[in-house]
Amino acid sequence: MAEKAAGKAKETSLKDISVYCGVSIATVSKALNGHKDVSKETIQRIRKAAKELGYRPNSAAKALKTNRTYNLGILFVDAAQSGLTHDYYAELLDSFKREAEARGYDLTFINSNRSEKNSMSYLDHAKYRGFDGVCIACVDFYDPDVIELARSDIPIVTIDHVYNNRMVVISDNVKGMADLVGYCVDMGHRKIAYIHGADSAVTQARLSSFYKTTYERGIQIPDAYVCEAAYRNTDETYRETIRLLNLPDPPTCILYPDDFAAFGGINAIHDQGLSIPDGVSICGYDGIRITRHITPHITTLRQDTKEMGRKAAELLITLIEHPKTTLIQQAMVEGSLYKGETVKRLN
């Protein structure tokens, strides 16, 4: 009997932690669930005590009590097959994960491997898993299955795409492109080309801002200066860069869809016997880490992926926990211009 009793050691409860810390059970519960009406110092003290006492929350009991699973779904379908090696989304989702876990939630990716054997829709998968809410990022937002999920009664937050009456976190692509183009103009450039990404809400915002900014600065952009290459596709940006450089009146500065795609342009420029920025200037977009470790440093617009991920998790969880009092909103997150070394000052 003694051995049996020893094997059934009493589990640490919220009451044990409250006695240990000298606070109420309600305060312990709030601290462990990341509620804002508890000070950071108290949260840290209670979580430290919970760890020392070996507290393990009973997820099944928690789900029964709150009618929630404390599990969030992530819909991430990357057509380029770069997956979580995609720097922008990797950093954004990592930040989302950190914030969600700090608030007591786990994450599960929604199965995007569609086949005859797996005919379950995104919505069916979300319901099957019992997700409290879903974050939709890096997908074809016009896919009927994605739209079905977005229109369901499951709490949703989207990244960089606006659906009616849905939480969304958007990078300020209009201001970002205006800042980038404005800097190039201030550096004396008038012949500015733009290789933009494939059609999407993000692309449309950046392209409109590109034309608007150049128009307001008195610059006319020839049609031949604007072309398309898929995001992160270095082969396509290589070909388009060669075409631009071989124009009768080539640009002095080329803007790329993103930093990674810019590497294709860099290779093309070097293969043409030109240097950067003396031969031609370039700009990327995103501010991925690798651009900080090459020479010359790429001029780019650094997106605040950390804040975007954190904000997306915050909005989604607030909507889940306070559905009646939470206002649906569009959270705009600004990036910052990194001047780098790849835009030459012209006289």
C-alpha positions, -999 to +999 in steps of 0.1 A: +000+000+000+029+024+008+044+018-026+010+024-043+005+056-023+040+067-032+032+061-069+002+083-066+018+114-053-006+143-050-006+166-081+001+202-075-031+223-077-039+260-083-046+262-046-011+249-037+004+276-058-019+303-043-008+293-008+028+292-018+027+327-034+002+342-010-023+352-036-058+341-045-066+311-067-082+335-092-049+354-095-030+322-101-054+312-128-051+346-145-013+346-143-010+312-158-033+322-186-016+355-193-044+379-184-034+416-186-050+426-152-021+408-134+012+426-132+042+411-151+061+407-118+033+387-103+029+366-135+066+358-134+066+349-097+035+326-101+049+309-132+082+303-115+064+288-084+043+266-107+074+253-123+092+247-090+062+229-076+058+207-107+024+220-117+010+204-148-024+218-161-050+191-168-059+200-204-090+178-205-104+193-173-096+228-186-114+221-218-145+208-200-146+238-177-141+265-204-155+247-234-123+254-252-094+231-264-067+258-261-055+247-295-051+271-324-050+261-361-025+275-386-034+274-423-001+278-442-001+267-479+031+279-496+028+275-534+065+280-538+072+250-516+097+269-495+077+261-464+091+274-431+124+282-447+105+313-460+122+339-437+092+363-436+066+337-426+091+317-404+098+347-382+061+358-382+048+324-372+075+320-346+064+352-330+027+340-332+037+308-315+056+325-287+026+348-279+001+320-281+021+297-259+026+325-234-012+327-232-016+290-227-024+279-262-009+251-284-006+253-322-014+227-349-010+231-386-041+224-407-033+196-432-028+212-466-018+180-485-050+176-505-055+142-522-083+118-529-075+099-497-076+131-478-106+150-491-113+168-458-118+205-463-099+231-443-131+238-424-138+201-417-102+197-405-105+227-382-138+213-367-123+178-364-094+191-344-117+214-324-096+245-329-106+275-308-095+297-336-074+297-368-047+319-383-047+320-421-014+330-437+004+325-470-024+309-489-045+315-521-071+336-503-095+331-532-095+294-529-131+283-522-120+261-493-101+290-477-131+313-482-154+286-466-131+285-436-129+323-434-167+326-435-173+300-408-182+307-372-147+298-361-127+328-348-102+338-376-073+361-380-057+366-414-023+378-424-020+404-452-055+398-466-088+415-457-120+395-455-152+412-444-158+411-406-126+391-399-096+401-378-066+409-399-030+420-394-016+438-424+019+450-431+017+486-443+027+479-479+016+512-492+038+532-469+066+507-472+068+510-509+064+548-508+093+550-484+115+527-506+107+546-538+110+579-521+145+571-509+156+561-545+142+593-559+159+613-531+192+595-542+187+610-577+171+581-595+145+588-622+147+556-642+133+531-617+121+497-627+099+474-606+098+436-608+067+429-587+054+396-573+025+375-586-010+390-582-022+393-547-036+419-523+000+426-512+012+430-547-017+453-557-010+475-527+027+478-534+022+483-572-004+510-567+019+527-542+049+525-566+029+542-594+014+568-570+047+577-554+066+581-588+036+601-602+037+625-572+074+629-576+070+638-613+084+606-627+070+588-657+075+550-656+077+532-690+056+501-693+087+481-701+101+490-666+073+471-648+071+433-650+063+403-629+082+375-612+069+351-585+080+359-550+112+341-540+118+330-576+154+338-585+152+323-620+124+346-630+140+377-615+173+367-633+155+366-667+136+399-661+168+417-649+186+407-681+157+420-701+157+453-683+194+458-686+192+452-723+166+478-730+177+507-752+172+530-722+178+507-691+168+517-656+194+530-631+176+513-602+156+480-600+132+471-572+126+434-565+095+415-551+115+405-520+150+401-507+154+365-517+142+371-553+167+399-555+195+374-555+185+363-590+188+400-601+222+403-584+235+373-603+221+387-636+238+421-629+271+404-623+268+382-653+263+413-674+296+426-661+281+453-639+286+461-603+262+471-575+255+499-570+279+516-594+266+498-625+230+496-613+212+502-580+188+476-565+163+473-536+147+443-520+118+440-497+112+423-463+145+427-445+154+390-441+184+380-420+207+369-448+207+404-463+225+416-432+254+392-439+263+400-475+282+428-490+270+453-501+241+453-477+208+453-496+187+484-494+153+471-483+121+477-464+123+457-432+089+443-422+081+440-385+074+403-385+078+400-348+051+425-341+028+411-368+030+376-353+025+388-318-004+411-328-021+383-347-020+359-317-032+386-294-062+396-316-072+360-322-071+349-285-089+381-274-116+373-299-118+337-286-119+346-249-141+377-252-163+372-283-191+396-273-169+426-264-141+423-290-143+446-320-132+432-353-103+453-365-076+457-391-042+461-374-017+479-396+020+473-388+046+496-402+080+484-414+112+505-416+134+516-444+169+501-442+191+522-465+218+496-469+245+501-496+229+491-529+214+525-540+240+548-555+236+586-551+233+602-586+242+638-594 
